Amino acid sequence: MGDLSKNFSRSEFACKGTNCCGHSAPVHPELISAIQTLRDQLNLPLSITSGFRCNRHNESVGGAAQSFHTLGMAADVACPDGLTAEDLARAAETIPAFQQGGIGIYPSWVHLDVRTTGKARWRND
Protein backbone atom coordinates (compact mmCIF):
# COMPACT_ATOMS: atom_id res chain seq x y z
CA MET A 1 0.00 0.00 0.00
CA GLY A 2 1.33 3.40 -0.89
CA ASP A 3 0.77 6.84 0.52
CA LEU A 4 0.47 8.45 -2.95
CA SER A 5 -1.69 5.81 -4.61
CA LYS A 6 -2.72 2.19 -4.20
CA ASN A 7 0.78 0.94 -5.04
CA PHE A 8 3.17 3.90 -4.87
CA SER A 9 4.76 5.69 -1.93
CA ARG A 10 6.37 9.10 -1.66
CA SER A 11 9.67 7.42 -0.70
CA GLU A 12 9.85 5.77 -4.14
CA PHE A 13 9.85 9.21 -5.78
CA ALA A 14 12.24 10.90 -3.31
CA CYS A 15 15.51 12.35 -4.58
CA LYS A 16 18.20 9.69 -4.49
CA GLY A 17 21.11 12.13 -4.45
CA THR A 18 23.72 12.15 -1.72
CA ASN A 19 24.10 15.39 0.21
CA CYS A 20 21.10 16.83 -1.60
CA CYS A 21 18.59 19.38 -0.42
CA GLY A 22 16.66 17.02 1.84
CA HIS A 23 13.30 18.41 0.74
CA SER A 24 10.40 16.01 0.51
CA ALA A 25 9.64 14.97 -3.02
CA PRO A 26 6.90 16.99 -4.69
CA VAL A 27 5.20 14.64 -7.12
CA HIS A 28 2.65 15.86 -9.65
CA PRO A 29 -0.72 14.14 -9.06
CA GLU A 30 -1.16 13.44 -12.78
CA LEU A 31 2.15 11.54 -12.83
CA ILE A 32 1.04 9.37 -9.91
CA SER A 33 -2.34 8.71 -11.49
CA ALA A 34 -0.81 7.81 -14.86
CA ILE A 35 1.84 5.48 -13.39
CA GLN A 36 -0.79 3.79 -11.22
CA THR A 37 -2.99 3.31 -14.30
CA LEU A 38 -0.01 1.80 -16.15
CA ARG A 39 0.71 -0.55 -13.26
CA ASP A 40 -2.94 -1.62 -13.07
CA GLN A 41 -3.05 -2.18 -16.83
CA LEU A 42 0.10 -4.32 -16.82
CA ASN A 43 -0.82 -6.05 -13.55
CA LEU A 44 2.88 -6.01 -12.72
CA PRO A 45 4.82 -4.19 -10.01
CA LEU A 46 6.75 -1.17 -11.32
CA SER A 47 9.99 0.05 -9.79
CA ILE A 48 10.74 3.78 -9.84
CA THR A 49 14.49 4.18 -10.32
CA SER A 50 14.42 7.98 -10.41
CA GLY A 51 11.56 10.28 -9.48
CA PHE A 52 12.03 13.77 -8.11
CA ARG A 53 15.57 15.18 -8.39
CA CYS A 54 16.87 18.26 -6.66
CA ASN A 55 18.94 20.50 -8.95
CA ARG A 56 22.22 19.30 -7.44
CA HIS A 57 21.40 15.63 -8.03
CA ASN A 58 20.02 16.34 -11.50
CA GLU A 59 23.32 17.98 -12.47
CA SER A 60 25.34 15.11 -10.98
CA VAL A 61 23.51 12.53 -13.13
CA GLY A 62 23.75 14.64 -16.28
CA GLY A 63 20.03 15.41 -16.40
CA ALA A 64 18.64 18.03 -18.77
CA ALA A 65 18.85 21.59 -17.47
CA GLN A 66 15.06 21.90 -17.63
CA SER A 67 14.42 18.31 -16.48
CA PHE A 68 10.85 17.41 -15.61
CA HIS A 69 12.33 15.35 -12.76
CA THR A 70 13.13 18.61 -10.94
CA LEU A 71 9.44 19.57 -11.16
CA GLY A 72 8.14 16.25 -9.86
CA MET A 73 6.60 15.57 -13.27
CA ALA A 74 8.82 12.66 -14.38
CA ALA A 75 9.86 9.18 -13.35
CA ASP A 76 12.21 6.57 -14.71
CA VAL A 77 10.66 3.11 -14.50
CA ALA A 78 12.66 -0.13 -14.61
CA CYS A 79 11.41 -2.75 -17.02
CA PRO A 80 9.55 -5.46 -15.11
CA ASP A 81 10.64 -9.06 -15.67
CA GLY A 82 9.42 -10.27 -19.02
CA LEU A 83 8.97 -6.81 -20.59
CA THR A 84 11.35 -4.91 -22.81
CA ALA A 85 11.65 -1.14 -22.72
CA GLU A 86 9.72 -1.09 -26.00
CA ASP A 87 6.91 -3.13 -24.40
CA LEU A 88 6.74 -0.77 -21.43
CA ALA A 89 6.78 2.32 -23.66
CA ARG A 90 4.05 0.85 -25.88
CA ALA A 91 1.86 0.26 -22.81
CA ALA A 92 2.55 3.82 -21.58
CA GLU A 93 1.40 5.16 -24.95
CA THR A 94 -2.13 4.02 -24.09
CA ILE A 95 -2.29 6.30 -21.01
CA PRO A 96 -3.61 9.78 -21.97
CA ALA A 97 -1.17 11.72 -19.75
CA PHE A 98 1.79 9.94 -21.37
CA GLN A 99 0.32 10.23 -24.88
CA GLN A 100 0.67 14.00 -24.50
CA GLY A 101 3.84 13.87 -22.37
CA GLY A 102 7.34 12.46 -22.71
CA ILE A 103 8.39 8.86 -23.24
CA GLY A 104 12.08 8.01 -23.53
CA ILE A 105 13.27 4.47 -24.21
CA TYR A 106 16.56 3.28 -22.65
CA PRO A 107 18.06 -0.22 -22.58
CA SER A 108 16.47 -1.37 -19.29
CA TRP A 109 14.12 1.43 -18.31
CA VAL A 110 11.68 4.01 -19.63
CA HIS A 111 11.45 7.71 -18.80
CA LEU A 112 7.84 8.88 -18.41
CA ASP A 113 6.69 12.45 -17.86
CA VAL A 114 3.51 14.49 -17.84
CA ARG A 115 4.92 17.61 -19.48
CA THR A 116 2.44 20.18 -20.72
CA THR A 117 4.79 21.61 -23.35
CA GLY A 118 3.98 19.04 -26.04
CA LYS A 119 4.55 15.41 -26.83
CA ALA A 120 8.17 14.19 -26.87
CA ARG A 121 9.64 10.81 -27.82
CA TRP A 122 13.26 9.66 -27.86
CA ARG A 123 15.51 6.63 -27.66
CA ASN A 124 18.87 6.24 -26.00
CA ASP A 125 20.11 2.76 -26.83
PyMOL CGO cylinders between C-alpha atoms (Angstrom):
from pymol import cmd
from pymol.cgo import CYLINDER

trace = [
    CYLINDER, 0.00, 0.00, 0.00, 1.33, 3.40, -0.89, 0.3, 1, 1, 1, 1, 1, 1,
    CYLINDER, 1.33, 3.40, -0.89, 0.77, 6.84, 0.52, 0.3, 1, 1, 1, 1, 1, 1,
    CYLINDER, 0.77, 6.84, 0.52, 0.47, 8.45, -2.95, 0.3, 1, 1, 1, 1, 1, 1,
    CYLINDER, 0.47, 8.45, -2.95, -1.69, 5.81, -4.61, 0.3, 1, 1, 1, 1, 1, 1,
    CYLINDER, -1.69, 5.81, -4.61, -2.72, 2.19, -4.20, 0.3, 1, 1, 1, 1, 1, 1,
    CYLINDER, -2.72, 2.19, -4.20, 0.78, 0.94, -5.04, 0.3, 1, 1, 1, 1, 1, 1,
    CYLINDER, 0.78, 0.94, -5.04, 3.17, 3.90, -4.87, 0.3, 1, 1, 1, 1, 1, 1,
    CYLINDER, 3.17, 3.90, -4.87, 4.76, 5.69, -1.93, 0.3, 1, 1, 1, 1, 1, 1,
    CYLINDER, 4.76, 5.69, -1.93, 6.37, 9.10, -1.66, 0.3, 1, 1, 1, 1, 1, 1,
    CYLINDER, 6.37, 9.10, -1.66, 9.67, 7.42, -0.70, 0.3, 1, 1, 1, 1, 1, 1,
    CYLINDER, 9.67, 7.42, -0.70, 9.85, 5.77, -4.14, 0.3, 1, 1, 1, 1, 1, 1,
    CYLINDER, 9.85, 5.77, -4.14, 9.85, 9.21, -5.78, 0.3, 1, 1, 1, 1, 1, 1,
    CYLINDER, 9.85, 9.21, -5.78, 12.24, 10.90, -3.31, 0.3, 1, 1, 1, 1, 1, 1,
    CYLINDER, 12.24, 10.90, -3.31, 15.51, 12.35, -4.58, 0.3, 1, 1, 1, 1, 1, 1,
    CYLINDER, 15.51, 12.35, -4.58, 18.20, 9.69, -4.49, 0.3, 1, 1, 1, 1, 1, 1,
    CYLINDER, 18.20, 9.69, -4.49, 21.11, 12.13, -4.45, 0.3, 1, 1, 1, 1, 1, 1,
    CYLINDER, 21.11, 12.13, -4.45, 23.72, 12.15, -1.72, 0.3, 1, 1, 1, 1, 1, 1,
    CYLINDER, 23.72, 12.15, -1.72, 24.10, 15.39, 0.21, 0.3, 1, 1, 1, 1, 1, 1,
    CYLINDER, 24.10, 15.39, 0.21, 21.10, 16.83, -1.60, 0.3, 1, 1, 1, 1, 1, 1,
    CYLINDER, 21.10, 16.83, -1.60, 18.59, 19.38, -0.42, 0.3, 1, 1, 1, 1, 1, 1,
    CYLINDER, 18.59, 19.38, -0.42, 16.66, 17.02, 1.84, 0.3, 1, 1, 1, 1, 1, 1,
    CYLINDER, 16.66, 17.02, 1.84, 13.30, 18.41, 0.74, 0.3, 1, 1, 1, 1, 1, 1,
    CYLINDER, 13.30, 18.41, 0.74, 10.40, 16.01, 0.51, 0.3, 1, 1, 1, 1, 1, 1,
    CYLINDER, 10.40, 16.01, 0.51, 9.64, 14.97, -3.02, 0.3, 1, 1, 1, 1, 1, 1,
    CYLINDER, 9.64, 14.97, -3.02, 6.90, 16.99, -4.69, 0.3, 1, 1, 1, 1, 1, 1,
    CYLINDER, 6.90, 16.99, -4.69, 5.20, 14.64, -7.12, 0.3, 1, 1, 1, 1, 1, 1,
    CYLINDER, 5.20, 14.64, -7.12, 2.65, 15.86, -9.65, 0.3, 1, 1, 1, 1, 1, 1,
    CYLINDER, 2.65, 15.86, -9.65, -0.72, 14.14, -9.06, 0.3, 1, 1, 1, 1, 1, 1,
    CYLINDER, -0.72, 14.14, -9.06, -1.16, 13.44, -12.78, 0.3, 1, 1, 1, 1, 1, 1,
    CYLINDER, -1.16, 13.44, -12.78, 2.15, 11.54, -12.83, 0.3, 1, 1, 1, 1, 1, 1,
    CYLINDER, 2.15, 11.54, -12.83, 1.04, 9.37, -9.91, 0.3, 1, 1, 1, 1, 1, 1,
    CYLINDER, 1.04, 9.37, -9.91, -2.34, 8.71, -11.49, 0.3, 1, 1, 1, 1, 1, 1,
    CYLINDER, -2.34, 8.71, -11.49, -0.81, 7.81, -14.86, 0.3, 1, 1, 1, 1, 1, 1,
    CYLINDER, -0.81, 7.81, -14.86, 1.84, 5.48, -13.39, 0.3, 1, 1, 1, 1, 1, 1,
    CYLINDER, 1.84, 5.48, -13.39, -0.79, 3.79, -11.22, 0.3, 1, 1, 1, 1, 1, 1,
    CYLINDER, -0.79, 3.79, -11.22, -2.99, 3.31, -14.30, 0.3, 1, 1, 1, 1, 1, 1,
    CYLINDER, -2.99, 3.31, -14.30, -0.01, 1.80, -16.15, 0.3, 1, 1, 1, 1, 1, 1,
    CYLINDER, -0.01, 1.80, -16.15, 0.71, -0.55, -13.26, 0.3, 1, 1, 1, 1, 1, 1,
    CYLINDER, 0.71, -0.55, -13.26, -2.94, -1.62, -13.07, 0.3, 1, 1, 1, 1, 1, 1,
    CYLINDER, -2.94, -1.62, -13.07, -3.05, -2.18, -16.83, 0.3, 1, 1, 1, 1, 1, 1,
    CYLINDER, -3.05, -2.18, -16.83, 0.10, -4.32, -16.82, 0.3, 1, 1, 1, 1, 1, 1,
    CYLINDER, 0.10, -4.32, -16.82, -0.82, -6.05, -13.55, 0.3, 1, 1, 1, 1, 1, 1,
    CYLINDER, -0.82, -6.05, -13.55, 2.88, -6.01, -12.72, 0.3, 1, 1, 1, 1, 1, 1,
    CYLINDER, 2.88, -6.01, -12.72, 4.82, -4.19, -10.01, 0.3, 1, 1, 1, 1, 1, 1,
    CYLINDER, 4.82, -4.19, -10.01, 6.75, -1.17, -11.32, 0.3, 1, 1, 1, 1, 1, 1,
    CYLINDER, 6.75, -1.17, -11.32, 9.99, 0.05, -9.79, 0.3, 1, 1, 1, 1, 1, 1,
    CYLINDER, 9.99, 0.05, -9.79, 10.74, 3.78, -9.84, 0.3, 1, 1, 1, 1, 1, 1,
    CYLINDER, 10.74, 3.78, -9.84, 14.49, 4.18, -10.32, 0.3, 1, 1, 1, 1, 1, 1,
    CYLINDER, 14.49, 4.18, -10.32, 14.42, 7.98, -10.41, 0.3, 1, 1, 1, 1, 1, 1,
    CYLINDER, 14.42, 7.98, -10.41, 11.56, 10.28, -9.48, 0.3, 1, 1, 1, 1, 1, 1,
    CYLINDER, 11.56, 10.28, -9.48, 12.03, 13.77, -8.11, 0.3, 1, 1, 1, 1, 1, 1,
    CYLINDER, 12.03, 13.77, -8.11, 15.57, 15.18, -8.39, 0.3, 1, 1, 1, 1, 1, 1,
    CYLINDER, 15.57, 15.18, -8.39, 16.87, 18.26, -6.66, 0.3, 1, 1, 1, 1, 1, 1,
    CYLINDER, 16.87, 18.26, -6.66, 18.94, 20.50, -8.95, 0.3, 1, 1, 1, 1, 1, 1,
    CYLINDER, 18.94, 20.50, -8.95, 22.22, 19.30, -7.44, 0.3, 1, 1, 1, 1, 1, 1,
    CYLINDER, 22.22, 19.30, -7.44, 21.40, 15.63, -8.03, 0.3, 1, 1, 1, 1, 1, 1,
    CYLINDER, 21.40, 15.63, -8.03, 20.02, 16.34, -11.50, 0.3, 1, 1, 1, 1, 1, 1,
    CYLINDER, 20.02, 16.34, -11.50, 23.32, 17.98, -12.47, 0.3, 1, 1, 1, 1, 1, 1,
    CYLINDER, 23.32, 17.98, -12.47, 25.34, 15.11, -10.98, 0.3, 1, 1, 1, 1, 1, 1,
    CYLINDER, 25.34, 15.11, -10.98, 23.51, 12.53, -13.13, 0.3, 1, 1, 1, 1, 1, 1,
    CYLINDER, 23.51, 12.53, -13.13, 23.75, 14.64, -16.28, 0.3, 1, 1, 1, 1, 1, 1,
    CYLINDER, 23.75, 14.64, -16.28, 20.03, 15.41, -16.40, 0.3, 1, 1, 1, 1, 1, 1,
    CYLINDER, 20.03, 15.41, -16.40, 18.64, 18.03, -18.77, 0.3, 1, 1, 1, 1, 1, 1,
    CYLINDER, 18.64, 18.03, -18.77, 18.85, 21.59, -17.47, 0.3, 1, 1, 1, 1, 1, 1,
    CYLINDER, 18.85, 21.59, -17.47, 15.06, 21.90, -17.63, 0.3, 1, 1, 1, 1, 1, 1,
    CYLINDER, 15.06, 21.90, -17.63, 14.42, 18.31, -16.48, 0.3, 1, 1, 1, 1, 1, 1,
    CYLINDER, 14.42, 18.31, -16.48, 10.85, 17.41, -15.61, 0.3, 1, 1, 1, 1, 1, 1,
    CYLINDER, 10.85, 17.41, -15.61, 12.33, 15.35, -12.76, 0.3, 1, 1, 1, 1, 1, 1,
    CYLINDER, 12.33, 15.35, -12.76, 13.13, 18.61, -10.94, 0.3, 1, 1, 1, 1, 1, 1,
    CYLINDER, 13.13, 18.61, -10.94, 9.44, 19.57, -11.16, 0.3, 1, 1, 1, 1, 1, 1,
    CYLINDER, 9.44, 19.57, -11.16, 8.14, 16.25, -9.86, 0.3, 1, 1, 1, 1, 1, 1,
    CYLINDER, 8.14, 16.25, -9.86, 6.60, 15.57, -13.27, 0.3, 1, 1, 1, 1, 1, 1,
    CYLINDER, 6.60, 15.57, -13.27, 8.82, 12.66, -14.38, 0.3, 1, 1, 1, 1, 1, 1,
    CYLINDER, 8.82, 12.66, -14.38, 9.86, 9.18, -13.35, 0.3, 1, 1, 1, 1, 1, 1,
    CYLINDER, 9.86, 9.18, -13.35, 12.21, 6.57, -14.71, 0.3, 1, 1, 1, 1, 1, 1,
    CYLINDER, 12.21, 6.57, -14.71, 10.66, 3.11, -14.50, 0.3, 1, 1, 1, 1, 1, 1,
    CYLINDER, 10.66, 3.11, -14.50, 12.66, -0.13, -14.61, 0.3, 1, 1, 1, 1, 1, 1,
    CYLINDER, 12.66, -0.13, -14.61, 11.41, -2.75, -17.02, 0.3, 1, 1, 1, 1, 1, 1,
    CYLINDER, 11.41, -2.75, -17.02, 9.55, -5.46, -15.11, 0.3, 1, 1, 1, 1, 1, 1,
    CYLINDER, 9.55, -5.46, -15.11, 10.64, -9.06, -15.67, 0.3, 1, 1, 1, 1, 1, 1,
    CYLINDER, 10.64, -9.06, -15.67, 9.42, -10.27, -19.02, 0.3, 1, 1, 1, 1, 1, 1,
    CYLINDER, 9.42, -10.27, -19.02, 8.97, -6.81, -20.59, 0.3, 1, 1, 1, 1, 1, 1,
    CYLINDER, 8.97, -6.81, -20.59, 11.35, -4.91, -22.81, 0.3, 1, 1, 1, 1, 1, 1,
    CYLINDER, 11.35, -4.91, -22.81, 11.65, -1.14, -22.72, 0.3, 1, 1, 1, 1, 1, 1,
    CYLINDER, 11.65, -1.14, -22.72, 9.72, -1.09, -26.00, 0.3, 1, 1, 1, 1, 1, 1,
    CYLINDER, 9.72, -1.09, -26.00, 6.91, -3.13, -24.40, 0.3, 1, 1, 1, 1, 1, 1,
    CYLINDER, 6.91, -3.13, -24.40, 6.74, -0.77, -21.43, 0.3, 1, 1, 1, 1, 1, 1,
    CYLINDER, 6.74, -0.77, -21.43, 6.78, 2.32, -23.66, 0.3, 1, 1, 1, 1, 1, 1,
    CYLINDER, 6.78, 2.32, -23.66, 4.05, 0.85, -25.88, 0.3, 1, 1, 1, 1, 1, 1,
    CYLINDER, 4.05, 0.85, -25.88, 1.86, 0.26, -22.81, 0.3, 1, 1, 1, 1, 1, 1,
    CYLINDER, 1.86, 0.26, -22.81, 2.55, 3.82, -21.58, 0.3, 1, 1, 1, 1, 1, 1,
    CYLINDER, 2.55, 3.82, -21.58, 1.40, 5.16, -24.95, 0.3, 1, 1, 1, 1, 1, 1,
    CYLINDER, 1.40, 5.16, -24.95, -2.13, 4.02, -24.09, 0.3, 1, 1, 1, 1, 1, 1,
    CYLINDER, -2.13, 4.02, -24.09, -2.29, 6.30, -21.01, 0.3, 1, 1, 1, 1, 1, 1,
    CYLINDER, -2.29, 6.30, -21.01, -3.61, 9.78, -21.97, 0.3, 1, 1, 1, 1, 1, 1,
    CYLINDER, -3.61, 9.78, -21.97, -1.17, 11.72, -19.75, 0.3, 1, 1, 1, 1, 1, 1,
    CYLINDER, -1.17, 11.72, -19.75, 1.79, 9.94, -21.37, 0.3, 1, 1, 1, 1, 1, 1,
    CYLINDER, 1.79, 9.94, -21.37, 0.32, 10.23, -24.88, 0.3, 1, 1, 1, 1, 1, 1,
    CYLINDER, 0.32, 10.23, -24.88, 0.67, 14.00, -24.50, 0.3, 1, 1, 1, 1, 1, 1,
    CYLINDER, 0.67, 14.00, -24.50, 3.84, 13.87, -22.37, 0.3, 1, 1, 1, 1, 1, 1,
    CYLINDER, 3.84, 13.87, -22.37, 7.34, 12.46, -22.71, 0.3, 1, 1, 1, 1, 1, 1,
    CYLINDER, 7.34, 12.46, -22.71, 8.39, 8.86, -23.24, 0.3, 1, 1, 1, 1, 1, 1,
    CYLINDER, 8.39, 8.86, -23.24, 12.08, 8.01, -23.53, 0.3, 1, 1, 1, 1, 1, 1,
    CYLINDER, 12.08, 8.01, -23.53, 13.27, 4.47, -24.21, 0.3, 1, 1, 1, 1, 1, 1,
    CYLINDER, 13.27, 4.47, -24.21, 16.56, 3.28, -22.65, 0.3, 1, 1, 1, 1, 1, 1,
    CYLINDER, 16.56, 3.28, -22.65, 18.06, -0.22, -22.58, 0.3, 1, 1, 1, 1, 1, 1,
    CYLINDER, 18.06, -0.22, -22.58, 16.47, -1.37, -19.29, 0.3, 1, 1, 1, 1, 1, 1,
    CYLINDER, 16.47, -1.37, -19.29, 14.12, 1.43, -18.31, 0.3, 1, 1, 1, 1, 1, 1,
    CYLINDER, 14.12, 1.43, -18.31, 11.68, 4.01, -19.63, 0.3, 1, 1, 1, 1, 1, 1,
    CYLINDER, 11.68, 4.01, -19.63, 11.45, 7.71, -18.80, 0.3, 1, 1, 1, 1, 1, 1,
    CYLINDER, 11.45, 7.71, -18.80, 7.84, 8.88, -18.41, 0.3, 1, 1, 1, 1, 1, 1,
    CYLINDER, 7.84, 8.88, -18.41, 6.69, 12.45, -17.86, 0.3, 1, 1, 1, 1, 1, 1,
    CYLINDER, 6.69, 12.45, -17.86, 3.51, 14.49, -17.84, 0.3, 1, 1, 1, 1, 1, 1,
    CYLINDER, 3.51, 14.49, -17.84, 4.92, 17.61, -19.48, 0.3, 1, 1, 1, 1, 1, 1,
    CYLINDER, 4.92, 17.61, -19.48, 2.44, 20.18, -20.72, 0.3, 1, 1, 1, 1, 1, 1,
    CYLINDER, 2.44, 20.18, -20.72, 4.79, 21.61, -23.35, 0.3, 1, 1, 1, 1, 1, 1,
    CYLINDER, 4.79, 21.61, -23.35, 3.98, 19.04, -26.04, 0.3, 1, 1, 1, 1, 1, 1,
    CYLINDER, 3.98, 19.04, -26.04, 4.55, 15.41, -26.83, 0.3, 1, 1, 1, 1, 1, 1,
    CYLINDER, 4.55, 15.41, -26.83, 8.17, 14.19, -26.87, 0.3, 1, 1, 1, 1, 1, 1,
    CYLINDER, 8.17, 14.19, -26.87, 9.64, 10.81, -27.82, 0.3, 1, 1, 1, 1, 1, 1,
    CYLINDER, 9.64, 10.81, -27.82, 13.26, 9.66, -27.86, 0.3, 1, 1, 1, 1, 1, 1,
    CYLINDER, 13.26, 9.66, -27.86, 15.51, 6.63, -27.66, 0.3, 1, 1, 1, 1, 1, 1,
    CYLINDER, 15.51, 6.63, -27.66, 18.87, 6.24, -26.00, 0.3, 1, 1, 1, 1, 1, 1,
    CYLINDER, 18.87, 6.24, -26.00, 20.11, 2.76, -26.83, 0.3, 1, 1, 1, 1, 1, 1,
]
cmd.load_cgo(trace, "trace")
